[in-house]
Amino acid sequence: MALVIRLTTTGKRGERKFRVVVAEKRSRKEGRPIDMLGWYIKTEKGITKKIDVKKAQGWIAKGAKPSATVAQLLK
């Protein structure tokens, strides 16, 4: 089972919000995640994010690979 840390979309069109989740690599983008690590919102005023870094590092230690976007958010 290959795990990946990626973003899923929520919110309505034009006002997108993203959740940072751990999911299987082959599952649907909007499918049921294994674990939710936080959220990310980009608005005209700026970027708001809240990610549980310790939880993310724990999943990375277990073999989950972050997507390119999530890797930038974790820095």
mmCIF file of the N, C-alpha and C atoms, coordinates in Angstrom:
data_MODEL
# 
_entry.id   MODEL 
# 
loop_
_atom_site.group_PDB 
_atom_site.id 
_atom_site.type_symbol 
_atom_site.label_atom_id 
_atom_site.label_alt_id 
_atom_site.label_comp_id 
_atom_site.label_asym_id 
_atom_site.label_entity_id 
_atom_site.label_seq_id 
_atom_site.pdbx_PDB_ins_code 
_atom_site.Cartn_x 
_atom_site.Cartn_y 
_atom_site.Cartn_z 
_atom_site.occupancy 
_atom_site.B_iso_or_equiv 
_atom_site.pdbx_formal_charge 
_atom_site.auth_seq_id 
_atom_site.auth_comp_id 
_atom_site.auth_asym_id 
_atom_site.auth_atom_id 
_atom_site.pdbx_PDB_model_num 
ATOM 1   N N  . MET A 1 1  ? 0.842   -1.164 0.000  1.00 0.00 ? 1  MET A N  1 
ATOM 2   C CA . MET A 1 1  ? 0.000   0.000  0.000  1.00 0.00 ? 1  MET A CA 1 
ATOM 3   C C  . MET A 1 1  ? 0.897   1.240  0.000  1.00 0.00 ? 1  MET A C  1 
ATOM 4   N N  . ALA A 1 2  ? 0.904   1.973  -1.107 1.00 0.00 ? 2  ALA A N  1 
ATOM 5   C CA . ALA A 1 2  ? 1.700   3.190  -1.224 1.00 0.00 ? 2  ALA A CA 1 
ATOM 6   C C  . ALA A 1 2  ? 0.879   4.373  -0.709 1.00 0.00 ? 2  ALA A C  1 
ATOM 7   N N  . LEU A 1 3  ? 1.451   5.103  0.239  1.00 0.00 ? 3  LEU A N  1 
ATOM 8   C CA . LEU A 1 3  ? 0.759   6.245  0.816  1.00 0.00 ? 3  LEU A CA 1 
ATOM 9   C C  . LEU A 1 3  ? 1.352   7.543  0.302  1.00 0.00 ? 3  LEU A C  1 
ATOM 10  N N  . VAL A 1 4  ? 0.505   8.557  0.203  1.00 0.00 ? 4  VAL A N  1 
ATOM 11  C CA . VAL A 1 4  ? 0.939   9.868  -0.267 1.00 0.00 ? 4  VAL A CA 1 
ATOM 12  C C  . VAL A 1 4  ? 0.252   10.929 0.585  1.00 0.00 ? 4  VAL A C  1 
ATOM 13  N N  . ILE A 1 5  ? 0.978   12.014 0.854  1.00 0.00 ? 5  ILE A N  1 
ATOM 14  C CA . ILE A 1 5  ? 0.409   13.166 1.549  1.00 0.00 ? 5  ILE A CA 1 
ATOM 15  C C  . ILE A 1 5  ? 0.099   14.192 0.471  1.00 0.00 ? 5  ILE A C  1 
ATOM 16  N N  . ARG A 1 6  ? -1.175  14.552 0.313  1.00 0.00 ? 6  ARG A N  1 
ATOM 17  C CA . ARG A 1 6  ? -1.572  15.436 -0.775 1.00 0.00 ? 6  ARG A CA 1 
ATOM 18  C C  . ARG A 1 6  ? -2.705  16.356 -0.346 1.00 0.00 ? 6  ARG A C  1 
ATOM 19  N N  . LEU A 1 7  ? -3.078  17.269 -1.248 1.00 0.00 ? 7  LEU A N  1 
ATOM 20  C CA . LEU A 1 7  ? -4.163  18.204 -1.005 1.00 0.00 ? 7  LEU A CA 1 
ATOM 21  C C  . LEU A 1 7  ? -5.457  17.676 -1.611 1.00 0.00 ? 7  LEU A C  1 
ATOM 22  N N  . THR A 1 8  ? -6.564  17.891 -0.921 1.00 0.00 ? 8  THR A N  1 
ATOM 23  C CA . THR A 1 8  ? -7.881  17.649 -1.495 1.00 0.00 ? 8  THR A CA 1 
ATOM 24  C C  . THR A 1 8  ? -8.644  18.962 -1.434 1.00 0.00 ? 8  THR A C  1 
ATOM 25  N N  . THR A 1 9  ? -9.547  19.183 -2.370 1.00 0.00 ? 9  THR A N  1 
ATOM 26  C CA . THR A 1 9  ? -10.256 20.452 -2.441 1.00 0.00 ? 9  THR A CA 1 
ATOM 27  C C  . THR A 1 9  ? -11.584 20.383 -1.701 1.00 0.00 ? 9  THR A C  1 
ATOM 28  N N  . THR A 1 10 ? -11.946 21.504 -1.107 1.00 0.00 ? 10 THR A N  1 
ATOM 29  C CA . THR A 1 10 ? -13.254 21.693 -0.495 1.00 0.00 ? 10 THR A CA 1 
ATOM 30  C C  . THR A 1 10 ? -13.701 23.104 -0.842 1.00 0.00 ? 10 THR A C  1 
ATOM 31  N N  . GLY A 1 11 ? -14.882 23.477 -0.440 1.00 0.00 ? 11 GLY A N  1 
ATOM 32  C CA . GLY A 1 11 ? -15.376 24.819 -0.709 1.00 0.00 ? 11 GLY A CA 1 
ATOM 33  C C  . GLY A 1 11 ? -16.029 24.902 -2.070 1.00 0.00 ? 11 GLY A C  1 
ATOM 34  N N  . LYS A 1 12 ? -16.628 26.061 -2.351 1.00 0.00 ? 12 LYS A N  1 
ATOM 35  C CA . LYS A 1 12 ? -17.308 26.218 -3.629 1.00 0.00 ? 12 LYS A CA 1 
ATOM 36  C C  . LYS A 1 12 ? -16.380 26.814 -4.681 1.00 0.00 ? 12 LYS A C  1 
ATOM 37  N N  . ARG A 1 13 ? -16.838 26.778 -5.915 1.00 0.00 ? 13 ARG A N  1 
ATOM 38  C CA . ARG A 1 13 ? -16.040 27.260 -7.030 1.00 0.00 ? 13 ARG A CA 1 
ATOM 39  C C  . ARG A 1 13 ? -15.679 28.732 -6.817 1.00 0.00 ? 13 ARG A C  1 
ATOM 40  N N  . GLY A 1 14 ? -14.424 29.076 -7.009 1.00 0.00 ? 14 GLY A N  1 
ATOM 41  C CA . GLY A 1 14 ? -13.968 30.439 -6.808 1.00 0.00 ? 14 GLY A CA 1 
ATOM 42  C C  . GLY A 1 14 ? -13.502 30.724 -5.391 1.00 0.00 ? 14 GLY A C  1 
ATOM 43  N N  . GLU A 1 15 ? -13.847 29.863 -4.456 1.00 0.00 ? 15 GLU A N  1 
ATOM 44  C CA . GLU A 1 15 ? -13.442 30.019 -3.059 1.00 0.00 ? 15 GLU A CA 1 
ATOM 45  C C  . GLU A 1 15 ? -12.872 28.700 -2.546 1.00 0.00 ? 15 GLU A C  1 
ATOM 46  N N  . ARG A 1 16 ? -11.908 28.165 -3.256 1.00 0.00 ? 16 ARG A N  1 
ATOM 47  C CA . ARG A 1 16 ? -11.353 26.853 -2.926 1.00 0.00 ? 16 ARG A CA 1 
ATOM 48  C C  . ARG A 1 16 ? -10.577 26.879 -1.619 1.00 0.00 ? 16 ARG A C  1 
ATOM 49  N N  . LYS A 1 17 ? -10.753 25.817 -0.873 1.00 0.00 ? 17 LYS A N  1 
ATOM 50  C CA . LYS A 1 17 ? -9.997  25.550 0.332  1.00 0.00 ? 17 LYS A CA 1 
ATOM 51  C C  . LYS A 1 17 ? -9.424  24.156 0.172  1.00 0.00 ? 17 LYS A C  1 
ATOM 52  N N  . PHE A 1 18 ? -8.299  23.910 0.782  1.00 0.00 ? 18 PHE A N  1 
ATOM 53  C CA . PHE A 1 18 ? -7.635  22.626 0.620  1.00 0.00 ? 18 PHE A CA 1 
ATOM 54  C C  . PHE A 1 18 ? -7.377  21.991 1.975  1.00 0.00 ? 18 PHE A C  1 
ATOM 55  N N  . ARG A 1 19 ? -7.516  20.667 2.007  1.00 0.00 ? 19 ARG A N  1 
ATOM 56  C CA . ARG A 1 19 ? -7.155  19.888 3.186  1.00 0.00 ? 19 ARG A CA 1 
ATOM 57  C C  . ARG A 1 19 ? -5.888  19.104 2.864  1.00 0.00 ? 19 ARG A C  1 
ATOM 58  N N  . VAL A 1 20 ? -5.012  18.999 3.843  1.00 0.00 ? 20 VAL A N  1 
ATOM 59  C CA . VAL A 1 20 ? -3.804  18.187 3.703  1.00 0.00 ? 20 VAL A CA 1 
ATOM 60  C C  . VAL A 1 20 ? -4.127  16.833 4.321  1.00 0.00 ? 20 VAL A C  1 
ATOM 61  N N  . VAL A 1 21 ? -4.104  15.781 3.489  1.00 0.00 ? 21 VAL A N  1 
ATOM 62  C CA . VAL A 1 21 ? -4.524  14.460 3.943  1.00 0.00 ? 21 VAL A CA 1 
ATOM 63  C C  . VAL A 1 21 ? -3.499  13.389 3.561  1.00 0.00 ? 21 VAL A C  1 
ATOM 64  N N  . VAL A 1 22 ? -3.579  12.268 4.262  1.00 0.00 ? 22 VAL A N  1 
ATOM 65  C CA . VAL A 1 22 ? -2.811  11.073 3.914  1.00 0.00 ? 22 VAL A CA 1 
ATOM 66  C C  . VAL A 1 22 ? -3.794  10.115 3.252  1.00 0.00 ? 22 VAL A C  1 
ATOM 67  N N  . ALA A 1 23 ? -3.448  9.640  2.056  1.00 0.00 ? 23 ALA A N  1 
ATOM 68  C CA . ALA A 1 23 ? -4.334  8.733  1.326  1.00 0.00 ? 23 ALA A CA 1 
ATOM 69  C C  . ALA A 1 23 ? -3.498  7.724  0.555  1.00 0.00 ? 23 ALA A C  1 
ATOM 70  N N  . GLU A 1 24 ? -4.164  6.674  0.068  1.00 0.00 ? 24 GLU A N  1 
ATOM 71  C CA . GLU A 1 24 ? -3.491  5.728  -0.803 1.00 0.00 ? 24 GLU A CA 1 
ATOM 72  C C  . GLU A 1 24 ? -3.237  6.395  -2.144 1.00 0.00 ? 24 GLU A C  1 
ATOM 73  N N  . LYS A 1 25 ? -2.137  6.062  -2.762 1.00 0.00 ? 25 LYS A N  1 
ATOM 74  C CA . LYS A 1 25 ? -1.751  6.710  -4.014 1.00 0.00 ? 25 LYS A CA 1 
ATOM 75  C C  . LYS A 1 25 ? -2.762  6.466  -5.126 1.00 0.00 ? 25 LYS A C  1 
ATOM 76  N N  . ARG A 1 26 ? -3.350  5.284  -5.178 1.00 0.00 ? 26 ARG A N  1 
ATOM 77  C CA . ARG A 1 26 ? -4.264  4.949  -6.273 1.00 0.00 ? 26 ARG A CA 1 
ATOM 78  C C  . ARG A 1 26 ? -5.709  5.344  -6.004 1.00 0.00 ? 26 ARG A C  1 
ATOM 79  N N  . SER A 1 27 ? -6.004  5.902  -4.838 1.00 0.00 ? 27 SER A N  1 
ATOM 80  C CA . SER A 1 27 ? -7.393  6.284  -4.546 1.00 0.00 ? 27 SER A CA 1 
ATOM 81  C C  . SER A 1 27 ? -7.745  7.595  -5.251 1.00 0.00 ? 27 SER A C  1 
ATOM 82  N N  . ARG A 1 28 ? -9.046  7.856  -5.344 1.00 0.00 ? 28 ARG A N  1 
ATOM 83  C CA . ARG A 1 28 ? -9.512  9.089  -5.980 1.00 0.00 ? 28 ARG A CA 1 
ATOM 84  C C  . ARG A 1 28 ? -9.009  10.306 -5.205 1.00 0.00 ? 28 ARG A C  1 
ATOM 85  N N  . LYS A 1 29 ? -8.858  11.415 -5.916 1.00 0.00 ? 29 LYS A N  1 
ATOM 86  C CA . LYS A 1 29 ? -8.381  12.643 -5.282 1.00 0.00 ? 29 LYS A CA 1 
ATOM 87  C C  . LYS A 1 29 ? -9.324  13.103 -4.179 1.00 0.00 ? 29 LYS A C  1 
ATOM 88  N N  . GLU A 1 30 ? -10.623 12.974 -4.409 1.00 0.00 ? 30 GLU A N  1 
ATOM 89  C CA . GLU A 1 30 ? -11.615 13.390 -3.429 1.00 0.00 ? 30 GLU A CA 1 
ATOM 90  C C  . GLU A 1 30 ? -12.142 12.212 -2.619 1.00 0.00 ? 30 GLU A C  1 
ATOM 91  N N  . GLY A 1 31 ? -11.442 11.085 -2.664 1.00 0.00 ? 31 GLY A N  1 
ATOM 92  C CA . GLY A 1 31 ? -11.878 9.902  -1.937 1.00 0.00 ? 31 GLY A CA 1 
ATOM 93  C C  . GLY A 1 31 ? -11.641 10.033 -0.440 1.00 0.00 ? 31 GLY A C  1 
ATOM 94  N N  . ARG A 1 32 ? -11.985 8.977  0.274  1.00 0.00 ? 32 ARG A N  1 
ATOM 95  C CA . ARG A 1 32 ? -11.862 8.992  1.725  1.00 0.00 ? 32 ARG A CA 1 
ATOM 96  C C  . ARG A 1 32 ? -10.390 8.902  2.140  1.00 0.00 ? 32 ARG A C  1 
ATOM 97  N N  . PRO A 1 33 ? -9.905  9.867  2.927  1.00 0.00 ? 33 PRO A N  1 
ATOM 98  C CA . PRO A 1 33 ? -8.501  9.838  3.352  1.00 0.00 ? 33 PRO A CA 1 
ATOM 99  C C  . PRO A 1 33 ? -8.287  8.917  4.552  1.00 0.00 ? 33 PRO A C  1 
ATOM 100 N N  . ILE A 1 34 ? -7.055  8.554  4.776  1.00 0.00 ? 34 ILE A N  1 
ATOM 101 C CA . ILE A 1 34 ? -6.689  7.755  5.942  1.00 0.00 ? 34 ILE A CA 1 
ATOM 102 C C  . ILE A 1 34 ? -6.599  8.654  7.170  1.00 0.00 ? 34 ILE A C  1 
ATOM 103 N N  . ASP A 1 35 ? -6.000  9.842  6.997  1.00 0.00 ? 35 ASP A N  1 
ATOM 104 C CA . ASP A 1 35 ? -5.825  10.777 8.104  1.00 0.00 ? 35 ASP A CA 1 
ATOM 105 C C  . ASP A 1 35 ? -5.793  12.201 7.569  1.00 0.00 ? 35 ASP A C  1 
ATOM 106 N N  . MET A 1 36 ? -6.315  13.149 8.335  1.00 0.00 ? 36 MET A N  1 
ATOM 107 C CA . MET A 1 36 ? -6.268  14.560 7.954  1.00 0.00 ? 36 MET A CA 1 
ATOM 108 C C  . MET A 1 36 ? -5.207  15.262 8.793  1.00 0.00 ? 36 MET A C  1 
ATOM 109 N N  . LEU A 1 37 ? -4.291  15.972 8.121  1.00 0.00 ? 37 LEU A N  1 
ATOM 110 C CA . LEU A 1 37 ? -3.178  16.606 8.811  1.00 0.00 ? 37 LEU A CA 1 
ATOM 111 C C  . LEU A 1 37 ? -3.361  18.100 9.008  1.00 0.00 ? 37 LEU A C  1 
ATOM 112 N N  . GLY A 1 38 ? -4.230  18.733 8.244  1.00 0.00 ? 38 GLY A N  1 
ATOM 113 C CA . GLY A 1 38 ? -4.420  20.172 8.393  1.00 0.00 ? 38 GLY A CA 1 
ATOM 114 C C  . GLY A 1 38 ? -5.148  20.748 7.200  1.00 0.00 ? 38 GLY A C  1 
ATOM 115 N N  . TRP A 1 39 ? -5.038  22.086 7.022  1.00 0.00 ? 39 TRP A N  1 
ATOM 116 C CA . TRP A 1 39 ? -5.713  22.760 5.924  1.00 0.00 ? 39 TRP A CA 1 
ATOM 117 C C  . TRP A 1 39 ? -4.857  23.897 5.392  1.00 0.00 ? 39 TRP A C  1 
ATOM 118 N N  . TYR A 1 40 ? -5.247  24.405 4.209  1.00 0.00 ? 40 TYR A N  1 
ATOM 119 C CA . TYR A 1 40 ? -4.511  25.454 3.512  1.00 0.00 ? 40 TYR A CA 1 
ATOM 120 C C  . TYR A 1 40 ? -5.518  26.282 2.725  1.00 0.00 ? 40 TYR A C  1 
ATOM 121 N N  . ILE A 1 41 ? -5.521  27.607 2.933  1.00 0.00 ? 41 ILE A N  1 
ATOM 122 C CA . ILE A 1 41 ? -6.437  28.500 2.234  1.00 0.00 ? 41 ILE A CA 1 
ATOM 123 C C  . ILE A 1 41 ? -5.630  29.639 1.612  1.00 0.00 ? 41 ILE A C  1 
ATOM 124 N N  . LYS A 1 42 ? -5.816  29.851 0.317  1.00 0.00 ? 42 LYS A N  1 
ATOM 125 C CA . LYS A 1 42 ? -5.163  30.951 -0.385 1.00 0.00 ? 42 LYS A CA 1 
ATOM 126 C C  . LYS A 1 42 ? -6.240  31.947 -0.790 1.00 0.00 ? 42 LYS A C  1 
ATOM 127 N N  . THR A 1 43 ? -6.160  33.172 -0.277 1.00 0.00 ? 43 THR A N  1 
ATOM 128 C CA . THR A 1 43 ? -7.136  34.204 -0.586 1.00 0.00 ? 43 THR A CA 1 
ATOM 129 C C  . THR A 1 43 ? -6.417  35.439 -1.114 1.00 0.00 ? 43 THR A C  1 
ATOM 130 N N  . GLU A 1 44 ? -7.191  36.469 -1.436 1.00 0.00 ? 44 GLU A N  1 
ATOM 131 C CA . GLU A 1 44 ? -6.598  37.725 -1.904 1.00 0.00 ? 44 GLU A CA 1 
ATOM 132 C C  . GLU A 1 44 ? -5.766  38.380 -0.810 1.00 0.00 ? 44 GLU A C  1 
ATOM 133 N N  . LYS A 1 45 ? -6.134  38.167 0.440  1.00 0.00 ? 45 LYS A N  1 
ATOM 134 C CA . LYS A 1 45 ? -5.430  38.773 1.564  1.00 0.00 ? 45 LYS A CA 1 
ATOM 135 C C  . LYS A 1 45 ? -4.127  38.065 1.896  1.00 0.00 ? 45 LYS A C  1 
ATOM 136 N N  . GLY A 1 46 ? -3.989  36.828 1.452  1.00 0.00 ? 46 GLY A N  1 
ATOM 137 C CA . GLY A 1 46 ? -2.774  36.075 1.741  1.00 0.00 ? 46 GLY A CA 1 
ATOM 138 C C  . GLY A 1 46 ? -3.058  34.595 1.911  1.00 0.00 ? 46 GLY A C  1 
ATOM 139 N N  . ILE A 1 47 ? -2.110  33.925 2.498  1.00 0.00 ? 47 ILE A N  1 
ATOM 140 C CA . ILE A 1 47 ? -2.196  32.478 2.683  1.00 0.00 ? 47 ILE A CA 1 
ATOM 141 C C  . ILE A 1 47 ? -2.378  32.173 4.168  1.00 0.00 ? 47 ILE A C  1 
ATOM 142 N N  . THR A 1 48 ? -3.329  31.300 4.455  1.00 0.00 ? 48 THR A N  1 
ATOM 143 C CA . THR A 1 48 ? -3.565  30.818 5.814  1.00 0.00 ? 48 THR A CA 1 
ATOM 144 C C  . THR A 1 48 ? -3.392  29.313 5.781  1.00 0.00 ? 48 THR A C  1 
ATOM 145 N N  . LYS A 1 49 ? -2.609  28.799 6.712  1.00 0.00 ? 49 LYS A N  1 
ATOM 146 C CA . LYS A 1 49 ? -2.425  27.345 6.752  1.00 0.00 ? 49 LYS A CA 1 
ATOM 147 C C  . LYS A 1 49 ? -2.242  26.887 8.185  1.00 0.00 ? 49 LYS A C  1 
ATOM 148 N N  . LYS A 1 50 ? -2.632  25.652 8.423  1.00 0.00 ? 50 LYS A N  1 
ATOM 149 C CA . LYS A 1 50 ? -2.417  25.008 9.706  1.00 0.00 ? 50 LYS A CA 1 
ATOM 150 C C  . LYS A 1 50 ? -2.176  23.536 9.426  1.00 0.00 ? 50 LYS A C  1 
ATOM 151 N N  . ILE A 1 51 ? -0.956  23.089 9.655  1.00 0.00 ? 51 ILE A N  1 
ATOM 152 C CA . ILE A 1 51 ? -0.584  21.703 9.388  1.00 0.00 ? 51 ILE A CA 1 
ATOM 153 C C  . ILE A 1 51 ? 0.096   21.140 10.627 1.00 0.00 ? 51 ILE A C  1 
ATOM 154 N N  . ASP A 1 52 ? -0.320  19.961 11.044 1.00 0.00 ? 52 ASP A N  1 
ATOM 155 C CA . ASP A 1 52 ? 0.307   19.269 12.172 1.00 0.00 ? 52 ASP A CA 1 
ATOM 156 C C  . ASP A 1 52 ? 1.594   18.625 11.662 1.00 0.00 ? 52 ASP A C  1 
ATOM 157 N N  . VAL A 1 53 ? 2.716   19.312 11.867 1.00 0.00 ? 53 VAL A N  1 
ATOM 158 C CA . VAL A 1 53 ? 4.000   18.883 11.311 1.00 0.00 ? 53 VAL A CA 1 
ATOM 159 C C  . VAL A 1 53 ? 4.478   17.581 11.957 1.00 0.00 ? 53 VAL A C  1 
ATOM 160 N N  . LYS A 1 54 ? 4.260   17.423 13.251 1.00 0.00 ? 54 LYS A N  1 
ATOM 161 C CA . LYS A 1 54 ? 4.696   16.189 13.929 1.00 0.00 ? 54 LYS A CA 1 
ATOM 162 C C  . LYS A 1 54 ? 3.965   14.978 13.369 1.00 0.00 ? 54 LYS A C  1 
ATOM 163 N N  . LYS A 1 55 ? 2.675   15.146 13.123 1.00 0.00 ? 55 LYS A N  1 
ATOM 164 C CA . LYS A 1 55 ? 1.889   14.056 12.549 1.00 0.00 ? 55 LYS A CA 1 
ATOM 165 C C  . LYS A 1 55 ? 2.372   13.742 11.134 1.00 0.00 ? 55 LYS A C  1 
ATOM 166 N N  . ALA A 1 56 ? 2.684   14.785 10.368 1.00 0.00 ? 56 ALA A N  1 
ATOM 167 C CA . ALA A 1 56 ? 3.179   14.604 8.998  1.00 0.00 ? 56 ALA A CA 1 
ATOM 168 C C  . ALA A 1 56 ? 4.525   13.883 9.005  1.00 0.00 ? 56 ALA A C  1 
ATOM 169 N N  . GLN A 1 57 ? 5.408   14.269 9.912  1.00 0.00 ? 57 GLN A N  1 
ATOM 170 C CA . GLN A 1 57 ? 6.709   13.597 9.999  1.00 0.00 ? 57 GLN A CA 1 
ATOM 171 C C  . GLN A 1 57 ? 6.552   12.136 10.393 1.00 0.00 ? 57 GLN A C  1 
ATOM 172 N N  . GLY A 1 58 ? 5.574   11.844 11.227 1.00 0.00 ? 58 GLY A N  1 
ATOM 173 C CA . GLY A 1 58 ? 5.293   10.455 11.600 1.00 0.00 ? 58 GLY A CA 1 
ATOM 174 C C  . GLY A 1 58 ? 4.856   9.631  10.397 1.00 0.00 ? 58 GLY A C  1 
ATOM 175 N N  . TRP A 1 59 ? 3.999   10.197 9.549  1.00 0.00 ? 59 TRP A N  1 
ATOM 176 C CA . TRP A 1 59 ? 3.559   9.481  8.347  1.00 0.00 ? 59 TRP A CA 1 
ATOM 177 C C  . TRP A 1 59 ? 4.700   9.338  7.350  1.00 0.00 ? 59 TRP A C  1 
ATOM 178 N N  . ILE A 1 60 ? 5.552   10.346 7.246  1.00 0.00 ? 60 ILE A N  1 
ATOM 179 C CA . ILE A 1 60 ? 6.712   10.250 6.343  1.00 0.00 ? 60 ILE A CA 1 
ATOM 180 C C  . ILE A 1 60 ? 7.649   9.147  6.827  1.00 0.00 ? 60 ILE A C  1 
ATOM 181 N N  . ALA A 1 61 ? 7.811   9.023  8.145  1.00 0.00 ? 61 ALA A N  1 
ATOM 182 C CA . ALA A 1 61 ? 8.649   7.957  8.704  1.00 0.00 ? 61 ALA A CA 1 
ATOM 183 C C  . ALA A 1 61 ? 8.062   6.580  8.404  1.00 0.00 ? 61 ALA A C  1 
ATOM 184 N N  . LYS A 1 62 ? 6.733   6.494  8.268  1.00 0.00 ? 62 LYS A N  1 
ATOM 185 C CA . LYS A 1 62 ? 6.077   5.229  7.955  1.00 0.00 ? 62 LYS A CA 1 
ATOM 186 C C  . LYS A 1 62 ? 6.096   4.915  6.462  1.00 0.00 ? 62 LYS A C  1 
ATOM 187 N N  . GLY A 1 63 ? 6.584   5.864  5.649  1.00 0.00 ? 63 GLY A N  1 
ATOM 188 C CA . GLY A 1 63 ? 6.710   5.588  4.223  1.00 0.00 ? 63 GLY A CA 1 
ATOM 189 C C  . GLY A 1 63 ? 5.853   6.441  3.309  1.00 0.00 ? 63 GLY A C  1 
ATOM 190 N N  . ALA A 1 64 ? 5.066   7.355  3.846  1.00 0.00 ? 64 ALA A N  1 
ATOM 191 C CA . ALA A 1 64 ? 4.240   8.227  2.995  1.00 0.00 ? 64 ALA A CA 1 
ATOM 192 C C  . ALA A 1 64 ? 5.119   9.263  2.314  1.00 0.00 ? 64 ALA A C  1 
ATOM 193 N N  . LYS A 1 65 ? 4.840   9.528  1.048  1.00 0.00 ? 65 LYS A N  1 
ATOM 194 C CA . LYS A 1 65 ? 5.613   10.512 0.296  1.00 0.00 ? 65 LYS A CA 1 
ATOM 195 C C  . LYS A 1 65 ? 4.757   11.754 0.071  1.00 0.00 ? 65 LYS A C  1 
ATOM 196 N N  . PRO A 1 66 ? 5.265   12.942 0.448  1.00 0.00 ? 66 PRO A N  1 
ATOM 197 C CA . PRO A 1 66 ? 4.492   14.161 0.213  1.00 0.00 ? 66 PRO A CA 1 
ATOM 198 C C  . PRO A 1 66 ? 4.543   14.572 -1.258 1.00 0.00 ? 66 PRO A C  1 
ATOM 199 N N  . SER A 1 67 ? 3.441   15.157 -1.741 1.00 0.00 ? 67 SER A N  1 
ATOM 200 C CA . SER A 1 67 ? 3.438   15.695 -3.101 1.00 0.00 ? 67 SER A CA 1 
ATOM 201 C C  . SER A 1 67 ? 4.341   16.927 -3.121 1.00 0.00 ? 67 SER A C  1 
ATOM 202 N N  . ALA A 1 68 ? 4.632   17.441 -4.311 1.00 0.00 ? 68 ALA A N  1 
ATOM 203 C CA . ALA A 1 68 ? 5.514   18.592 -4.436 1.00 0.00 ? 68 ALA A CA 1 
ATOM 204 C C  . ALA A 1 68 ? 4.950   19.812 -3.704 1.00 0.00 ? 68 ALA A C  1 
ATOM 205 N N  . THR A 1 69 ? 3.653   20.031 -3.817 1.00 0.00 ? 69 THR A N  1 
ATOM 206 C CA . THR A 1 69 ? 3.020   21.174 -3.162 1.00 0.00 ? 69 THR A CA 1 
ATOM 207 C C  . THR A 1 69 ? 3.063   21.037 -1.645 1.00 0.00 ? 69 THR A C  1 
ATOM 208 N N  . VAL A 1 70 ? 2.764   19.866 -1.152 1.00 0.00 ? 70 VAL A N  1 
ATOM 209 C CA . VAL A 1 70 ? 2.779   19.642 0.302  1.00 0.00 ? 70 VAL A CA 1 
ATOM 210 C C  . VAL A 1 70 ? 4.195   19.747 0.843  1.00 0.00 ? 70 VAL A C  1 
ATOM 211 N N  . ALA A 1 71 ? 5.186   19.289 0.084  1.00 0.00 ? 71 ALA A N  1 
ATOM 212 C CA . ALA A 1 71 ? 6.572   19.410 0.513  1.00 0.00 ? 71 ALA A CA 1 
ATOM 213 C C  . ALA A 1 71 ? 6.949   20.869 0.713  1.00 0.00 ? 71 ALA A C  1 
ATOM 214 N N  . GLN A 1 72 ? 6.464   21.756 -0.183 1.00 0.00 ? 72 GLN A N  1 
ATOM 215 C CA . GLN A 1 72 ? 6.722   23.191 -0.040 1.00 0.00 ? 72 GLN A CA 1 
ATOM 216 C C  . GLN A 1 72 ? 6.006   23.749 1.190  1.00 0.00 ? 72 GLN A C  1 
ATOM 217 N N  . LEU A 1 73 ? 4.799   23.277 1.470  1.00 0.00 ? 73 LEU A N  1 
ATOM 218 C CA . LEU A 1 73 ? 4.064   23.761 2.634  1.00 0.00 ? 73 LEU A CA 1 
ATOM 219 C C  . LEU A 1 73 ? 4.701   23.323 3.944  1.00 0.00 ? 73 LEU A C  1 
ATOM 220 N N  . LEU A 1 74 ? 5.338   22.171 3.962  1.00 0.00 ? 74 LEU A N  1 
ATOM 221 C CA . LEU A 1 74 ? 5.947   21.659 5.181  1.00 0.00 ? 74 LEU A CA 1 
ATOM 222 C C  . LEU A 1 74 ? 7.263   22.346 5.523  1.00 0.00 ? 74 LEU A C  1 
ATOM 223 N N  . LYS A 1 75 ? 7.861   23.033 4.573  1.00 0.00 ? 75 LYS A N  1 
ATOM 224 C CA . LYS A 1 75 ? 9.143   23.731 4.838  1.00 0.00 ? 75 LYS A CA 1 
ATOM 225 C C  . LYS A 1 75 ? 8.934   24.951 5.693  1.00 0.00 ? 75 LYS A C  1 
# 
